[in-house]
Amino acid sequence: MPRRRCRPGAKVAESGRPSRVANDLLGLFQPPDSVVFDLDGTLWDTCATCAVAWNQVLKRHGIAFRPITEHDVRRVAGRPHEECIRVVFTDVAEGDLLTLIAETQVEDNRLVGNSGALYPDVAAGLRRLQARYPLFIVSNCQAGYVERFFDWSGLGSCFRDFECWGNTGLSKSENLAALIERNGLRHPVLVGDTPGDQAAARACGVPFLYVDYGFGECEGRRSPLLLVRPSHRVAARPATAHALSTVFPSPRRRRHE
């Protein structure tokens, strides 16, 4: 289980020349020494499962509200859990909201551990990438959720460390900054799918790589490669980690602190 507190040349294509995408990316920012991933919408999708969980909590407590759909969850995905609940459950009494905030976290964690959905090629890509770089996760999820991802996916050994809103109550930018500091990262990149991810990267002065199959629309989406410099578009299909493993070069040395 990862702890929580606790120039390379470009990729060479079969022709012997660095790939165009690798050159484009590496020419725009310092080659990374680590990769930090967002979780929901970047590595996996649990919206359908969370909709089931929220409906179960509504039924258990007899809270009058329409049935929650996968779309309801998807439109708030990427925000801190408490904010998600407050946005979706409008006009619900504060006492019921507090019940929903507390119990949907527990129910989410219980159900996603049995029925998450990895995006295609994520598992193979992460295993390939972690041989080159230390990998990390920063998320706005509740406490225990990242651990459920590790347990369900079997990918916990790929990651050195993680941080989330549920453990600290802090914003994504603050959690990203804390992760960078305690791991001594010098040139990390953040991979994510929402404007919140992009804003966190910008606040920390970290390059942002945007995956456009996730839950959000980021600035510069219509550009064929670049978003808002130093943000970069990675892939137009759900194969993030695999795509990154072919774009980033292998470092000459890896840090093992």
The 8 nearest C-alpha neighbors of each residue, nearest first, counted from 0:
[[1, 155, 156, 2, 149, 146, 158, 159],
 [2, 0, 160, 159, 158, 3, 155, 156],
 [1, 3, 160, 5, 4, 159, 0, 161],
 [2, 4, 160, 161, 5, 162, 1, 159],
 [5, 3, 2, 181, 160, 161, 162, 178],
 [4, 2, 3, 181, 160, 182, 1, 159],
 [7, 8, 250, 30, 251, 248, 9, 249],
 [6, 8, 250, 251, 248, 249, 9, 30],
 [7, 9, 6, 248, 10, 249, 17, 250],
 [8, 10, 248, 17, 21, 11, 22, 7],
 [11, 9, 248, 17, 18, 21, 246, 12],
 [12, 10, 17, 16, 15, 9, 18, 13],
 [11, 13, 14, 15, 16, 17, 18, 10],
 [12, 14, 15, 11, 16, 17, 18, 10],
 [13, 15, 12, 16, 11, 17, 18, 10],
 [14, 16, 13, 12, 11, 17, 18, 10],
 [17, 15, 11, 14, 12, 18, 13, 10],
 [18, 16, 11, 10, 9, 12, 19, 22],
 [17, 19, 21, 20, 12, 11, 10, 22],
 [18, 20, 22, 21, 23, 17, 24, 16],
 [21, 19, 23, 22, 18, 24, 246, 224],
 [22, 20, 246, 18, 24, 23, 19, 25],
 [21, 23, 19, 25, 20, 24, 26, 18],
 [24, 22, 20, 26, 21, 25, 19, 27],
 [25, 23, 21, 26, 27, 22, 20, 28],
 [24, 26, 22, 27, 28, 23, 21, 30],
 [25, 27, 23, 24, 22, 28, 29, 21],
 [26, 28, 25, 24, 23, 229, 29, 228],
 [29, 27, 25, 26, 30, 24, 229, 206],
 [28, 30, 31, 25, 186, 27, 26, 6],
 [29, 31, 25, 28, 6, 32, 186, 7],
 [32, 30, 186, 187, 33, 29, 188, 34],
 [31, 33, 186, 187, 132, 185, 30, 184],
 [34, 32, 187, 133, 132, 31, 134, 188],
 [33, 35, 134, 188, 187, 189, 135, 36],
 [36, 34, 135, 189, 136, 134, 188, 190],
 [37, 35, 136, 190, 189, 135, 38, 137],
 [36, 38, 191, 137, 138, 136, 41, 190],
 [37, 39, 42, 41, 138, 36, 40, 43],
 [40, 38, 41, 43, 44, 42, 37, 77],
 [39, 41, 213, 214, 44, 43, 42, 192],
 [40, 42, 38, 39, 191, 37, 43, 213],
 [41, 43, 38, 118, 117, 40, 39, 121],
 [44, 42, 117, 116, 118, 39, 40, 41],
 [45, 43, 116, 40, 39, 46, 117, 115],
 [44, 46, 115, 48, 47, 49, 116, 111],
 [47, 45, 49, 69, 48, 72, 73, 44],
 [48, 46, 69, 50, 49, 45, 51, 68],
 [47, 49, 51, 45, 50, 46, 111, 52],
 [48, 50, 52, 46, 51, 107, 47, 45],
 [51, 49, 47, 53, 69, 52, 48, 68],
 [52, 50, 54, 48, 49, 53, 55, 47],
 [51, 53, 49, 55, 50, 106, 54, 107],
 [54, 52, 56, 50, 55, 51, 103, 49],
 [55, 53, 57, 51, 56, 52, 67, 58],
 [54, 56, 52, 58, 53, 57, 59, 51],
 [55, 57, 59, 53, 58, 54, 60, 103],
 [58, 56, 54, 62, 55, 60, 59, 61],
 [59, 57, 61, 55, 56, 60, 54, 62],
 [58, 60, 56, 57, 61, 55, 62, 54],
 [61, 59, 58, 62, 57, 56, 98, 95],
 [60, 62, 58, 59, 57, 63, 56, 64],
 [63, 61, 57, 60, 64, 58, 95, 59],
 [62, 64, 61, 65, 57, 91, 58, 60],
 [65, 63, 62, 66, 57, 88, 91, 67],
 [64, 66, 67, 63, 54, 68, 57, 88],
 [67, 65, 54, 68, 64, 50, 57, 53],
 [66, 68, 50, 54, 71, 65, 53, 69],
 [69, 67, 71, 70, 50, 66, 72, 47],
 [68, 70, 47, 46, 72, 50, 71, 73],
 [69, 71, 73, 68, 72, 74, 46, 67],
 [72, 70, 68, 69, 73, 74, 67, 87],
 [71, 73, 69, 70, 46, 74, 75, 76],
 [72, 74, 70, 76, 75, 71, 46, 69],
 [73, 75, 72, 71, 76, 70, 214, 215],
 [76, 74, 83, 73, 72, 78, 77, 71],
 [77, 75, 73, 78, 74, 72, 214, 83],
 [76, 78, 139, 75, 39, 79, 193, 195],
 [79, 77, 76, 139, 83, 75, 80, 82],
 [80, 78, 139, 82, 81, 140, 83, 164],
 [81, 79, 83, 82, 140, 141, 78, 84],
 [80, 82, 84, 83, 79, 100, 85, 78],
 [81, 83, 85, 80, 79, 84, 86, 78],
 [84, 82, 80, 86, 81, 75, 85, 78],
 [85, 83, 87, 81, 82, 86, 88, 100],
 [84, 86, 82, 88, 83, 87, 81, 89],
 [87, 85, 83, 84, 88, 82, 89, 75],
 [88, 86, 84, 85, 89, 83, 71, 75],
 [89, 87, 85, 86, 84, 91, 90, 96],
 [88, 90, 91, 87, 86, 85, 84, 92],
 [91, 89, 92, 88, 93, 85, 64, 96],
 [90, 92, 89, 88, 96, 93, 95, 64],
 [93, 91, 95, 94, 96, 90, 89, 97],
 [94, 92, 96, 95, 97, 91, 98, 90],
 [93, 95, 97, 96, 92, 98, 91, 99],
 [94, 96, 98, 92, 97, 93, 99, 91],
 [97, 95, 93, 99, 98, 94, 100, 92],
 [96, 98, 100, 94, 99, 95, 93, 101],
 [99, 97, 95, 101, 96, 100, 102, 94],
 [98, 100, 96, 102, 97, 101, 103, 95],
 [101, 99, 97, 98, 81, 103, 102, 96],
 [102, 100, 98, 99, 104, 103, 97, 105],
 [101, 103, 105, 104, 99, 100, 98, 106],
 [104, 102, 106, 105, 99, 53, 107, 100],
 [105, 103, 107, 102, 106, 101, 108, 141],
 [104, 106, 102, 108, 103, 107, 109, 101],
 [105, 107, 103, 109, 108, 52, 104, 102],
 [108, 106, 104, 110, 109, 105, 49, 52],
 [107, 109, 105, 106, 111, 144, 110, 104],
 [108, 110, 106, 107, 112, 111, 105, 113],
 [109, 111, 112, 107, 113, 108, 106, 114],
 [112, 110, 114, 115, 113, 108, 107, 109],
 [111, 113, 147, 110, 151, 109, 114, 108],
 [114, 112, 111, 110, 115, 151, 109, 147],
 [113, 115, 111, 112, 110, 116, 48, 45],
 [114, 116, 111, 45, 113, 44, 117, 112],
 [117, 115, 44, 43, 45, 118, 114, 42],
 [118, 116, 43, 42, 119, 44, 115, 121],
 [117, 119, 43, 237, 121, 42, 116, 120],
 [120, 118, 238, 121, 237, 117, 122, 239],
 [121, 119, 238, 123, 122, 124, 241, 118],
 [122, 120, 124, 240, 119, 123, 118, 125],
 [123, 121, 125, 124, 120, 126, 154, 117],
 [124, 122, 126, 120, 125, 121, 127, 241],
 [123, 125, 241, 240, 121, 127, 126, 122],
 [126, 124, 128, 127, 122, 240, 123, 129],
 [127, 125, 123, 129, 124, 128, 157, 122],
 [126, 128, 124, 125, 130, 129, 123, 244],
 [127, 129, 125, 244, 130, 131, 126, 124],
 [130, 128, 132, 131, 126, 127, 157, 133],
 [129, 131, 128, 127, 132, 126, 133, 157],
 [132, 130, 129, 128, 249, 250, 133, 127],
 [133, 131, 129, 33, 130, 134, 128, 32],
 [132, 134, 33, 129, 159, 34, 135, 158],
 [135, 133, 158, 34, 35, 159, 33, 132],
 [134, 136, 35, 158, 160, 161, 159, 36],
 [137, 135, 161, 36, 35, 37, 138, 162],
 [136, 138, 162, 37, 161, 163, 175, 36],
 [139, 137, 163, 140, 37, 38, 136, 162],
 [138, 140, 79, 164, 163, 78, 77, 171],
 [141, 139, 138, 164, 163, 79, 80, 165],
 [142, 140, 165, 144, 80, 164, 104, 143],
 [141, 143, 165, 166, 144, 140, 163, 164],
 [142, 144, 146, 145, 141, 147, 108, 165],
 [143, 145, 147, 146, 108, 142, 141, 140],
 [146, 144, 148, 147, 143, 149, 142, 140],
 [145, 147, 149, 143, 148, 144, 150, 155],
 [146, 148, 144, 150, 112, 145, 149, 151],
 [149, 147, 145, 151, 146, 150, 152, 144],
 [150, 148, 155, 146, 154, 147, 152, 153],
 [149, 151, 147, 153, 148, 152, 146, 155],
 [152, 150, 148, 112, 149, 153, 147, 113],
 [153, 151, 154, 149, 150, 148, 155, 117],
 [152, 154, 150, 149, 151, 155, 156, 148],
 [155, 153, 152, 149, 156, 157, 122, 150],
 [154, 156, 149, 157, 0, 158, 153, 1],
 [155, 157, 154, 158, 0, 1, 159, 153],
 [156, 158, 155, 154, 129, 126, 134, 125],
 [159, 157, 134, 135, 156, 160, 155, 1],
 [158, 160, 1, 135, 134, 133, 2, 157],
 [159, 161, 2, 1, 3, 135, 158, 136],
 [162, 160, 136, 3, 135, 137, 163, 178],
 [161, 163, 137, 174, 3, 136, 138, 178],
 [162, 164, 138, 139, 165, 166, 137, 140],
 [165, 163, 139, 168, 167, 166, 169, 140],
 [164, 166, 141, 142, 163, 168, 167, 140],
 [167, 165, 142, 164, 163, 168, 162, 141],
 [166, 168, 169, 164, 165, 163, 174, 162],
 [169, 167, 164, 165, 166, 170, 163, 79],
 [168, 170, 167, 164, 173, 174, 171, 163],
 [171, 169, 173, 172, 174, 164, 168, 139],
 [170, 172, 174, 173, 199, 175, 139, 169],
 [171, 173, 199, 175, 170, 174, 176, 202],
 [174, 172, 176, 170, 175, 171, 169, 177],
 [173, 175, 177, 171, 176, 172, 162, 178],
 [174, 176, 172, 178, 173, 177, 171, 179],
 [175, 177, 173, 179, 174, 178, 172, 180],
 [178, 176, 174, 180, 175, 179, 181, 173],
 [179, 177, 175, 176, 180, 181, 174, 182],
 [180, 178, 184, 176, 177, 182, 181, 183],
 [181, 179, 177, 183, 182, 178, 176, 184],
 [180, 182, 178, 183, 179, 177, 5, 4],
 [183, 181, 179, 180, 184, 178, 256, 5],
 [182, 184, 180, 181, 179, 185, 178, 256],
 [185, 183, 179, 182, 186, 187, 180, 33],
 [184, 186, 187, 183, 32, 179, 31, 33],
 [185, 187, 31, 32, 184, 33, 29, 188],
 [188, 186, 33, 31, 34, 32, 184, 185],
 [189, 187, 206, 34, 205, 207, 35, 31],
 [188, 190, 35, 207, 36, 208, 34, 200],
 [189, 191, 208, 36, 207, 209, 37, 35],
 [192, 190, 37, 209, 196, 41, 210, 193],
 [191, 193, 210, 213, 209, 215, 41, 214],
 [194, 192, 215, 195, 196, 217, 216, 191],
 [193, 195, 197, 217, 196, 198, 215, 216],
 [196, 194, 198, 193, 197, 199, 77, 171],
 [197, 195, 199, 193, 194, 198, 191, 200],
 [196, 198, 194, 200, 195, 199, 207, 201],
 [197, 199, 201, 195, 200, 196, 194, 202],
 [200, 198, 172, 202, 196, 201, 197, 171],
 [201, 199, 205, 197, 203, 198, 202, 207],
 [200, 202, 204, 198, 203, 199, 205, 197],
 [201, 203, 199, 200, 204, 198, 172, 205],
 [204, 202, 200, 205, 201, 176, 199, 172],
 [205, 203, 201, 202, 200, 206, 199, 229],
 [204, 206, 200, 203, 188, 201, 207, 187],
 [207, 205, 188, 229, 230, 200, 189, 208],
 [208, 206, 230, 189, 200, 190, 188, 197],
 [207, 209, 190, 231, 230, 232, 233, 189],
 [210, 208, 232, 191, 192, 233, 231, 190],
 [211, 209, 192, 212, 233, 234, 191, 232],
 [210, 212, 213, 235, 209, 192, 234, 216],
 [213, 211, 210, 236, 237, 235, 214, 192],
 [214, 212, 40, 192, 211, 215, 41, 210],
 [213, 215, 40, 192, 193, 73, 76, 212],
 [216, 214, 193, 192, 213, 217, 194, 211],
 [217, 215, 193, 194, 218, 220, 214, 211],
 [218, 216, 194, 220, 193, 219, 215, 197],
 [219, 217, 220, 226, 227, 216, 194, 221],
 [218, 220, 226, 221, 222, 227, 217, 225],
 [221, 219, 222, 218, 217, 226, 216, 211],
 [222, 220, 219, 223, 226, 218, 224, 225],
 [221, 223, 224, 220, 219, 225, 226, 232],
 [224, 222, 221, 225, 232, 220, 226, 219],
 [225, 223, 232, 222, 231, 226, 233, 20],
 [226, 224, 231, 232, 222, 230, 227, 223],
 [225, 227, 219, 230, 231, 220, 228, 218],
 [228, 226, 230, 219, 229, 218, 225, 231],
 [229, 227, 230, 226, 225, 231, 27, 206],
 [228, 230, 206, 227, 231, 207, 27, 28],
 [231, 229, 207, 228, 227, 226, 208, 206],
 [232, 230, 225, 208, 226, 209, 224, 207],
 [231, 233, 209, 224, 208, 225, 234, 226],
 [234, 232, 210, 209, 208, 231, 242, 235],
 [233, 235, 236, 210, 232, 239, 242, 211],
 [234, 236, 211, 212, 210, 237, 233, 232],
 [235, 237, 234, 238, 212, 211, 239, 210],
 [238, 236, 118, 119, 239, 212, 235, 234],
 [237, 239, 120, 241, 119, 236, 240, 242],
 [240, 238, 242, 241, 237, 243, 121, 234],
 [239, 241, 124, 243, 121, 125, 242, 238],
 [240, 124, 242, 244, 239, 238, 243, 120],
 [243, 241, 239, 245, 240, 244, 238, 246],
 [244, 242, 246, 240, 245, 241, 247, 239],
 [243, 245, 128, 241, 242, 246, 247, 240],
 [244, 246, 243, 242, 247, 241, 10, 248],
 [247, 245, 243, 21, 244, 242, 10, 248],
 [246, 248, 244, 243, 245, 10, 249, 21],
 [249, 247, 10, 9, 8, 250, 7, 246],
 [248, 250, 131, 251, 7, 247, 8, 10],
 [251, 249, 252, 7, 248, 6, 253, 131],
 [252, 250, 7, 249, 6, 253, 8, 248],
 [251, 253, 250, 254, 249, 7, 131, 32],
 [254, 252, 255, 250, 251, 132, 131, 32],
 [253, 255, 256, 252, 133, 32, 132, 184],
 [254, 256, 253, 133, 252, 182, 159, 132],
 [255, 254, 182, 183, 253, 159, 184, 133]]
